[in-house]
Amino acid sequence: MAAAHVIIWAAIGFPLTTPAADVSDGRSASAEKMLSDSSEKGPVLTLEMCIQIALENNPDIAQKKWDMETSLAEKDIALAQRWPWLGIEAGYTHYLDNQRLIPPRKLGEISTFTDDIFSGDMVLRMPLYTSGRIESQIKAAEHLAVSASHQLIRSRQELVFNISNVFYSILGQKKVIDSLLFSRQALEEHRKRVQELWETQKAARVDRLRTEVRLADIEQKLLKEKNILTIQKSLLASLMGIEHPIHPLELQGQLEPSLFTAEIQPSLALAYSRRNDYQAAKARVEAQVKNLAAAKAARGPVIALEAAYGRRWAAGSTSGGSSTSEDLGRIGAVAVLPLFEGGQIDARIRREQSRLSAEKETLRKLQFQIQLEVETAVSNIESTRARVAAMEKTVEQAKESLRIEREKYDLGKGAIIDVLDAQAALLDAQTSFYRAMADLHVAIALWRLAVGEEI
């Protein structure tokens, strides 16, 4: 019997597992306390304090935390597929010809016929066998959750390095500014000495003019370096997640010499065992292997248990029986085996295979990158330490040269240009020395980042 019908249905699912708790956000009380415990000039922060504040407030870290929560939710979704689904299904059907309200339950039973039927059922469905699809999806979700956890740790390590990099750069920049201030003070004292000698006609007027020109150059350099320091502090505040700090950040730390050494092969072994981005990439490869297995499992049969209990109501005119509503229950197993689906399964398998190949190439590329980063970090430590040693000797030599040139000038046996050149050489040596010291600490921090060590 031909029938045309329109079905309107709704389903309300009642999961049998408890959802994961929400994760709260916001600035921590400890960070607020460190930022509020400050003098009139602003908070005085050590490197450890800067790192702690950054880890609690940096938006990139917060994003990675939410990415990890997302992966954990995906894992719970995959795990929930093994559980029964219980819900309510309601519908309305209109037929062209009258139909039985419910199938006959015995031979010769009088049935109610109608062309409009309302239905409402409590439905239970549970997978019994899925050819390994659900198991593969669960394993893939677990690997992705592990990958997200490693990525969060790696992001924290990268943030710690960036904070350390800017922190030591600021300390070096402050030393450079101190050198400029010392040089300015020395030139001002020298200018007074030249003025006294000029007044007694023991020095030429051009000597004073040359000194003033060098002072003007020092003032210009001082302004430039102070601007760089301001930018560096703004960058540090941004990395720490501080918006519009009321006072400029004041840092407390020392650029101490370091005897730290590193070798390439042991460093590479550490990197492959410790680096969380490498572990995250390996976990993504394992996850994609399971995704490929899940795609292949779509070719196999799916067996599920299905049970329902509900009622049917005659919504229009009836004939035959006198009842306008009946209850109906059923339970059974359903098996589904795909025979033809337009090539969708094969296309999905090819897609997952391509993604697996891409993840493997990403892992191989990361191996080359780790090797390059470790070799670069070790080389930077060696070269920077050599720079520090060389510049330390240069500073001592420049100080001695300046002392000699000043004595020669005071005795009338030297030229003012030699004194000014010696002063400039000392300033350049001190500037290079302090920057090399900052670079050495940054190089050590970079090595620790390259091998995946906590800084």
C-alpha positions, 0 to 999 in steps of 0.5 A: 500500500502506497503511503506519503508521510511527513515526520517531525521528530525530536530527540533529547539525549541523557548521557550516562557519564559525568562531564568534566569540570570547567576550568576557571581563568583570571590572574592569580592572587600571587601575581597580583601580590607581586605586582602590587608590592612595589615602591613609588617607582614600581615593582622590583622583580627578579627573573624568577618573579617575572617568569612566575607572573608570565606563566600565570598571565601570558595569553599564549599559555592560557590558549595552550591550556584551553587547547589541552582542555579541548583535547581532554574533552575530545577524549571524553567524547571518544570514550562516551561512544562505548556507553549506551545512549538513552533518549526520548524520540517523539514524532508525527506521521501522516499516511495517505491510507489508514494504518494500524495504530500498532502491529497486531499482537495475535491472530484475529485481533481487532485493531484501530486504524488511522491516517495520523499517528503521534509516537513517543518512545524511550530509546536505548542504543548501545554498540556491541561491535564496531570492527575496532572503530571506537577503540581506535578513535579512543586511542587517537584521542588519548594520543592527541591529549598527550600531544596537547600536554607536551605542547603546553609544557613546550610553550611554557619553556619557550615563554621562560626563554623569551622572558630570560632573553629580554630580562638579561638583555635589559640587565645588559642594556642598563650596564650600557647606560651606566657606562654612558653615564660614567663616560659623560661624567668623566668627560664633564670632569675633563671639560672642567680640567680643560677649561682650567688649563685654557684659562691659564693658557695651557690648553687651546680653545679647540680642546674644549670644543672637541670635548663638548662635541664628544659630550653631545655625542654621548648625550645622543647615544644615551638618549638612544639607549634609554629608548631601547631600554624602554622598548625592552621593558614594554616587551617584557611587560607584554610577555608577562601579560601586564597591560599598561603598567602604571610604573616602568618595571624595575628589575633586580639581577646580576650579569655574573660570569658563567663557566657553563659548558656543553657538548653536541652529542650529549646535548642531542641525546638530551634533546631527543629524550626531553624536548616536549615538542618532539614528544608531542610530534611523536604522539600526533603520529601515533594518533594518526595511526589510530585515525587511519585504523578507525577509517579502515574499520568503517569497512567492517560490520557494526552491531548494536543493541537497540531497545525502545518502549513508548506509546502511539496515539491516533491523532485523526479519525479512527476505524476498527478498534475503540482504543485511540492509544496503545503502548509498544515495546521492542528489543533487538540487535542491529547489524550494518555492513556497508556494501556501496557508499560511493567511495567515501570509505576509500576516500577517508582512508586515503585522507588519513593515510596522507595525514599520517605521511604528513605527520611523519614528515613533520616529525622528521623535519623537527629532528633536523631542526632540533639538531640544528638548534642544539649545534647552534646553541652549543656554538653560541655558548663557546663563541660568546664565552670567548667574546666575554674573555676577549672584551674583559681584557680589552676593557682593562687595556682601554682603562690603562690607555685612558689613564696614560693619555690623561697623564700625558695631557695634564703634563702637556705632552699629549693631545686632547684628541688622544684623550677623547679617543681613549675615552671613546675606546673605553666606552666601546669596550665596556659596551661590548663587554656588557652586551657579551655578558648578556649574550652569554646568559641568553646563549645558556638559556637558549641551550636549555631550551634546545635540549628541553631543560627547565630554565 
